[in-house]
Amino acid sequence: MDSEPLAWEALVTSLVHELPQPVKHETALDGATVFVGGDPGEVVVRLTDDVLTVSEFVVEWQGPRTPVTRPIELGRLHWPWLPGVEAMRVLLALIEAARQSRRSKYRPCLICEQARPPEMMTDEDVCQTCTEGR
């Protein structure tokens, strides 16, 4: 059994592979690397030198055309403290929990019948694409 912690590069490679595709990433102002998996987004992972945070992707509207991402944190992992195998086990469980939680909030559009995330739906359960096409 591998008791060594994961190397940074191995962790990043695993994240890109295990997150819902496509995966986008950027460097935050504080130096953390932030990954968003899925389109529309499903899972957000924030990675620093010592902590990995897994969150459900959530969008709130600050105005009629101003969506703001406000992830809901599900768990933190002090990844260098754990053997690589255990860190990956916990990471995979957190990613799956975030993904399932996000997908459970999708609703079917009454017109096109496609499941859409809540931020893409109107109060009348019609997606924005179908609303704009009316």
Legacy VTK file of the C-alpha trace (Angstrom):
# vtk DataFile Version 3.0
C-alpha trace
ASCII
DATASET POLYDATA
POINTS 134 float
0.000 0.000 0.000
1.319 3.439 -0.954
1.745 5.506 2.216
3.280 8.503 0.446
1.177 11.634 -0.116
0.269 12.528 -3.673
2.629 14.782 -5.583
1.099 18.074 -6.789
1.290 17.042 -10.461
-0.357 13.669 -9.760
-3.148 15.373 -7.840
-3.808 17.883 -10.637
-3.788 15.104 -13.255
-6.234 13.059 -11.169
-8.530 16.055 -10.701
-8.664 16.801 -14.425
-9.414 13.132 -15.109
-12.031 12.606 -12.354
-14.037 15.850 -12.593
-17.020 16.022 -14.968
-15.828 17.083 -18.423
-14.972 19.619 -19.691
-12.696 20.911 -16.942
-11.718 24.575 -16.793
-9.115 25.887 -14.376
-7.690 29.226 -13.392
-5.430 30.711 -10.758
-7.254 32.719 -8.090
-5.899 36.007 -6.729
-4.581 34.210 -3.629
-2.623 31.719 -5.762
-5.035 28.792 -5.380
-5.868 26.771 -8.481
-9.627 26.553 -9.044
-11.104 23.799 -11.210
-14.695 23.760 -12.486
-15.922 20.471 -13.884
-18.897 20.154 -16.222
-20.788 22.351 -18.656
-22.922 23.655 -17.121
-20.718 23.563 -14.036
-21.254 20.779 -11.509
-18.217 20.603 -9.219
-15.725 23.231 -8.043
-12.370 22.199 -6.578
-10.052 24.759 -4.998
-6.502 23.517 -4.557
-3.713 25.072 -2.493
-0.387 23.671 -1.312
-2.060 22.105 1.720
-5.857 22.109 1.339
-8.228 20.864 -1.324
-11.852 22.065 -1.091
-14.678 20.390 -3.018
-17.891 22.341 -3.573
-21.130 22.046 -5.477
-21.343 24.566 -8.328
-24.168 27.045 -7.632
-25.205 30.179 -9.510
-27.153 33.049 -7.959
-28.542 35.993 -9.897
-27.554 39.455 -8.649
-29.646 41.040 -11.377
-31.491 40.067 -14.560
-28.229 39.553 -16.485
-25.729 39.151 -13.646
-25.057 35.531 -12.672
-22.566 35.003 -9.826
-20.991 31.676 -8.920
-21.420 30.878 -5.210
-20.135 27.330 -4.616
-21.426 25.393 -1.605
-18.538 23.717 0.195
-19.018 20.009 0.871
-15.631 19.112 2.281
-11.986 19.985 2.815
-9.087 17.666 2.515
-5.627 18.372 3.921
-4.220 16.299 1.104
-0.485 16.281 2.005
-1.330 14.728 5.391
-2.849 11.566 3.913
-1.400 8.662 1.976
-2.127 9.102 -1.730
-4.591 6.203 -1.861
-6.658 7.587 1.031
-6.574 11.146 -0.330
-7.918 9.884 -3.686
-10.636 7.820 -1.997
-11.894 10.865 -0.082
-11.509 13.156 -3.105
-13.524 10.842 -5.369
-16.307 10.542 -2.774
-16.506 14.341 -2.400
-16.564 14.892 -6.186
-19.359 12.344 -6.586
-21.371 13.883 -3.718
-21.050 17.368 -5.229
-22.023 16.100 -8.666
-25.066 14.207 -7.398
-26.215 17.141 -5.292
-25.951 19.521 -8.257
-27.710 17.159 -10.688
-30.540 16.552 -8.187
-31.524 20.215 -8.562
-31.986 20.040 -12.348
-35.599 20.388 -13.562
-37.153 19.401 -16.876
-38.275 22.219 -19.166
-42.003 22.041 -19.924
-41.343 22.814 -23.601
-38.136 21.007 -24.667
-38.259 18.465 -21.806
-34.490 18.684 -21.258
-33.198 18.672 -17.677
-31.663 22.064 -16.922
-29.875 23.547 -13.892
-31.988 25.861 -11.738
-30.269 29.061 -12.905
-31.398 28.334 -16.476
-35.078 27.963 -15.553
-37.851 30.534 -15.247
-40.432 30.422 -12.466
-42.808 28.757 -14.937
-40.442 25.753 -15.368
-39.432 26.803 -18.882
-35.726 27.026 -19.722
-34.213 30.324 -20.848
-33.522 28.926 -24.331
-37.208 28.112 -24.896
-38.327 31.393 -23.276
-36.133 33.401 -25.670
-37.467 31.413 -28.629
-41.091 32.332 -27.930
LINES 1 135
134 0 1 2 3 4 5 6 7 8 9 10 11 12 13 14 15 16 17 18 19 20 21 22 23 24 25 26 27 28 29 30 31 32 33 34 35 36 37 38 39 40 41 42 43 44 45 46 47 48 49 50 51 52 53 54 55 56 57 58 59 60 61 62 63 64 65 66 67 68 69 70 71 72 73 74 75 76 77 78 79 80 81 82 83 84 85 86 87 88 89 90 91 92 93 94 95 96 97 98 99 100 101 102 103 104 105 106 107 108 109 110 111 112 113 114 115 116 117 118 119 120 121 122 123 124 125 126 127 128 129 130 131 132 133
